[in-house]
């Protein structure tokens, strides 16, 4: 992956950020060039209030 103002790099980063609610996007750079883009997404699971109370008690 090159970064000499390559519009594909910018598009790939924007795509990685799109619809990301919880997580991170990591951009790896070597010799001033983007070489890797990683997306980590966390999925939050909400318990129902009645189930949360039974687990706490």
C-alpha positions in Angstrom: 0.0 0.0 0.0 1.5 3.4 -1.0 0.8 6.7 0.6 2.2 9.3 -2.0 -1.1 11.2 -1.7 -2.8 8.1 -3.1 -6.5 8.6 -2.9 -7.0 4.9 -2.3 -5.3 5.2 1.1 -7.7 8.0 2.2 -10.7 6.0 0.8 -9.6 2.9 2.7 -9.2 4.8 6.0 -12.6 6.4 5.5 -14.2 3.0 4.8 -12.6 1.6 7.9 -14.1 4.4 10.0 -17.6 4.1 8.3 -20.3 2.8 10.7 -17.7 2.1 13.4 -19.5 2.6 16.8 -17.0 1.1 19.3 -13.5 0.2 18.3 -10.4 1.6 16.7 -8.6 2.1 13.4 -4.8 1.7 13.5 -2.7 3.1 10.6 0.8 1.5 10.4 3.5 3.7 8.8 7.0 2.7 7.7 9.4 5.1 6.0 6.7 7.8 5.9 4.4 5.4 3.9 1.1 3.8 5.0 1.7 0.1 4.9 -1.2 -1.3 6.8 -4.7 -0.3 8.1 -6.3 -2.4 10.8 -9.9 -2.1 12.0 -10.9 -3.5 15.4 -14.6 -3.4 16.3 -16.2 -4.1 19.6 -19.8 -5.3 19.9 -21.5 -4.2 23.0 -24.2 -6.6 24.3 -26.7 -5.0 26.6 -28.5 -7.3 29.1 -32.2 -6.8 29.8 -32.8 -5.0 33.1 -34.4 -8.2 34.7 -31.5 -10.4 33.6 -28.9 -7.9 34.9 -30.6 -7.8 38.3 -30.6 -11.6 38.6 -26.9 -11.8 37.8 -26.1 -9.2 40.4 -28.1 -10.8 43.2 
